[in-house]
Amino acid sequence: MPFLVNPTRFLLHYVAARPWIFLLLGLLVAGASVSSIGVQYAMKVLIDTMTGDDRIRSAVYAALAAFLGLVIIESLLQRLAALTLGQATVVSGVAIRLDMVNYLTGHQMPFFQNQRAGSLGHRISGLAGIFGAIIHRLLQEVTPPLIVFAGAILIFVTIDVRMAIVLGGIFVVVTLGLVLLGLRGHVHHKAFAEHAGTVGGELVDFIGNIWVVKAFAAGERELSRLRGFLDDEAIAQRRGWFFVERMRGLHDLSLAIFVGGTLIWAIGRWSDGNITTGDVVVISTLTFRILHGSRDLAMALIDVSQQFSYLRETLDIIGVPQTLSDAPGATRLRVGEGRVEFNHVTFGYDPRHPILHDLSLEIPAGQKVGIVGPSGAGKSSMLQLVQRFHDPQAGHVLIDGQRVDSVTQESLRDAVAVVPQEVLLFHRSVMENIRFARPDADDEEVFRAAEAAGCDDFIRRLPHGYDSIVGERGTNLSGGQRQRIGIARAFLKNARIVLLDEATSALDSESELEVQNGLEALIQNRTVIAVAHRLSTIVNFDRVVVVSEGRVIEDGPPQQLLRRPDGAFRALWVMQVEGLDRSSGISAAGERLRALSERSRARVQRMMRSAWHGVTERP
Ligand SMILES: Nc1ncnc2c1ncn2[C@@H]1O[C@H](COP(=O)(O)OP(=O)(O)OP(=O)(O)O)[C@@H](O)[C@H]1O
């Protein structure tokens, strides 16, 4: 979106998107301002006809009618302008937020990892608010005083040119003086905005971590920390406020001096018989009006400049260019059997420090591959490359022979189902959360997916069954339940390729067994790439790839790898099996095993031992 590069283009884009409504708005505002000047002039004519020597009754009533008519027209136009402004900013606000959310979804994951979700949400809503505020200020507080000023000068020219020049000069000097002064006070407003932002962020952080606060009985501590931030904010707010009041005071003083001076001058000219009584009235009201308007104008200009800075700051964050967009002419991925290929892939989040080095791997359709290796080896990054959350610096990832960077990202992600370590759920019903994987799925299909994932039973036991709201980020459900809903989503998606990113490692062993059943059903007849820390989850896979420091160091069927005396997989395996055997309480794995129910424990032990003995007893 090229218009995101600067605030002016941003504003112009959304004004140009609805040219007629903004044109109408401009005409209404101009019409109302011209009418308001007309009202003043009609008043002068009325007084002059009333105080004139001939005092013609019909002329007085005609002037009165013109005066009243203009008053009515001015109010009508003002009301219409306010309605049109409301309509224009409301529809633009909706479009802005939709465009921004759409644009955000195109950013890479690190963008979101580096931002607070709450603050991004606020910024998007804020953008719509800033647009409305700038348009409001420009059309309601900047344009009218300028038109009134121009009209007043015209009227003054008909009365006394010198007065017109002096008053014009005063208006310009007062407005510019106030703007310059106001801009100096910008530093106070900026400080206040920063402190307010910090307070907002602290509140979001506090509420997001409320369970930690409770668990550590840290309520008092956190409150006094928050009080510190609030005090700083209050000091900054007070400074900004005092500054504005000082400006207002200064303006009131100059208003009194200049209006008083002009009146004395006008009365002097009236007593010399140079101008009429109506002229004196119109001079006094217009002088007061435009000098008063100069303050509103200055304040509005200062405010617009502040809004521009907020807008620039927000666009700098949200509007950063998307680094991963679809290639020109990208087509939809033609999903075949589900073959995945890493072809000499070199990749680093920071290109200067690659974490995958010239990695090649061919995964035939329907194969189940477990990726294991030490922490930080690059296993999860491999899965991210399959989904094209990043592009490698060298080499390519291919699905069914098509480079993932040559197809549309949407079609690529349609073709791949992912069960991550932590399944994220929306604050919506269970039904909506599962159906998220395929919005056109009917209820029956959702039930079948839930049954296959082994979560139908517990969902039906929830207070409102499938209509139960899962709580923010799924907090009303256990880790295992959330995970099974994630598996149900993957079932519903019915993709040829399934990526499991440590899908069970965050669970306790009891939940792991429940989830394991769902996973076993899910991976039938699909290509599966599973990053696994718990080796028991991949022991029955077709193949295991051991990755270390971004390179494949072992590759083969698990049983074969386990027979290699100095094999890396065997070393990892021995570590885990020993951990389970030593249920005396020493190792973490032993601790986990002791926590299992008898049935679950027997099952895990049988699985691990049979695999282990199968290896060691064979020649
Ligand atoms: N978004 C990111 N930005 C920068 N560096 C990252 C990012 N994600 C991962 N890394 C780094 O890349 C390296 C590989 O991470 P990756 O998550 O792929 O490893 P892993 O083998 O899956 O590790 P683990 O088993 O601990 O999950 C690590 O050094 C990690 O710190």
The ligand as a Gaussian input file, in Angstrom:
#p B3LYP/6-31G(d) Opt

LIG

0 1
 N       11.949000     -15.303000      14.861000
 C       13.242000     -15.490000      15.092000
 N       14.098000     -14.461000      14.963000
 C       15.418000     -14.623000      15.165000
 N       15.986000     -15.787000      15.526000
 C       15.187000     -16.853000      15.683000
 C       13.776000     -16.767000      15.479000
 N       13.232000     -17.981000      15.700000
 C       14.263000     -18.806000      16.020000
 N       15.430000     -18.126000      16.017000
 C       16.766000     -18.675000      16.265000
 O       17.038000     -19.625000      15.262000
 C       17.688000     -20.745000      15.814000
 C       16.925000     -22.007000      15.458000
 O       15.655000     -21.949000      16.072000
 P       14.567000     -23.103000      15.906000
 O       13.379000     -22.700000      16.699000
 O       14.395000     -23.413000      14.485000
 O       15.325000     -24.305000      16.598000
 P       14.736000     -25.669000      17.137000
 O       15.687000     -26.705000      16.712000
 O       13.325000     -25.839000      16.703000
 O       14.841000     -25.406000      18.681000
 P       13.900000     -25.953000      19.860000
 O       14.038000     -27.439000      19.831000
 O       14.497000     -25.370000      21.098000
 O       12.516000     -25.460000      19.567000
 C       17.796000     -20.517000      17.310000
 O       19.109000     -20.036000      17.564000
 C       16.769000     -19.439000      17.582000
 O       17.197000     -18.603000      18.630000

